[in-house]
Amino acid sequence: MTLNNKDYMTIAGALMVAVGAFSPMINISGLKTVTYADAADPQVYVLVILALVAGGLIFAGKQSLSMFAALGAWIVLLWPVLKNIGPEEDGGLLGKVTDAAADPLQTVAQKLFSNVLNFEWGGYVFLIGMLLVLIGSVMLFLDSRKT
């Protein structure tokens, strides 16, 4: 089995996601440094597994399927934002204030990309890894469709 640059990009991205998810990501007002694992505890494991599956499918010779695992990882990452798109059925502003007060770390997960300039090193590793997994797996999928 020979690996090409797209394979290496996807595998490196998957490893970066796994490392970055558990590394210091955001410093909250100088009080505490939070990892993505702190902010999205059960979801982080699904996200990391999907990213690693995207890289692992390359070794199984199923490069074209790695895109679906990468897209699944992005859906898990963006789920807090995606589930709030649409009509307000949770009590409006009062519901949002109550939710934010009850779970401040979930707020960190929802605003992950709005604080890119305030990232610690783990945030950059995580974000670059997610982008590499997506780009590499889409390129592999498109290559498999050409043949």
N, C-alpha and C positions, 0 to 999 in steps of 0.2 A: 504494500500500500504506500503510495506516495502522496504527500500532502502538499497543497499549493498555498499561496499567500492568503487566500480566502479562508482556507481551513485554519491556518495559524491565527488569523484575525479573530475568528469565532471562538477558538479554544482559549486564546489569551483573554478575550473579553469575558468569557465564562469564568475564568479564574479570577479576574479582576472584580467581577460582581461578587463572588464568594468572599474575597478578602475585604472588599469595600463595605459590604453589608454589615460586617461585625467590627469595623474600624471607626474611630472618631469621625463624625460627620458634620455636626452642627454644634456650635457653642451658643447656648441660649443665654443671652445677656450676661455673659461672663460668669454665670453661676454653675452651669453644668454642661459638659460635653455629651451629646447624645449620639448614639449609633442608630442606623436604620433598624437594627434588631430591637432596640429599645422602643422605637416609635411604632413599629408594626410587628409585634412579637409573633403571632402565629403565621402571618402572611410572609414573613421574611424567609421562612424555611421552604415554602412553596416556590417563592421567587428564585431562591438560590438553586433549588433542585431543578427547576425548569431551565435555568441558565446553564447548569452543568449538563443537563440532558441534551441541550442544543449542541454543546461541545462534544459530548460523548457519542452522539449519533454519527459524527464524522468517522470515529474509529469503527463503528458498526457498518460503515459503507452506505449510510442513509443520509447523505448530506442534504438532499432535497427536503427531508422532514425536519431539519433543524430550524427552519423558519417558523414552523408552527409552535415549537417549544419557546423560541425567542418571543414570538407574539404573545404567548401565554404569560411569559415573565413580565412583559410590558403591561398586559391587562391587570395582573396582580399589583404591579407598582402603581398604576393609575386608578385602581378600583375606588379608592376614597373620593377621587374627583368625579369619576364616571357615575357613581351611584347617586351623586347629588345633582346631576344634570336632569332637568325636567321640572315638573310642578312641585311646589312646596307642600308636602303633606306631613311634615314633622313639627308643625307648630310655629312655622315662620321664624322670625328673629329670636324669639324667646327660646325656641327649641335649639337653635344654633348656639346661643349663649350658654345654655345648660349643657349641651354636648361638649363644648370647648372647655367649660369649667370641670366637667366630670372626667375628661380624658385629654389633658393638654398634649400628651405625646402623639395622639392621633392628629392633632393640629399640625405638628411637625411633619408627619407623614404626608399630609395633604398639601403643605406648602413647600415641599422638598425643592422644587425647581424655581420657586420664586426667591430663594435665598442663595443662589449659586455663588455670589460674591462673598458670602459669609461661610463658605464651606471650610472644614478642616481637610486634611489630606485624604482621609477615607471617603469623603463625599466626592472628591474629584475622581478617585479610583473607581468608585461605584458608578458614577455617571458615565465616565468614559467606557467602562466595561459594558454597561447596558447598551451604549451606542455601538460599540464594536460587535457585540453579539448580534444586534439587529442588522447592522449593515452587512456583516460577513454572512449571516444566514440567508438574507435576501439575495445576495449575490450568488451564493451557492444554489439557491432555489432557481434563480433565473438561468444559471448555467445548465442545470439539469433539464430545464424545459427546452433548451436549444438542441439537445441531442435526441 
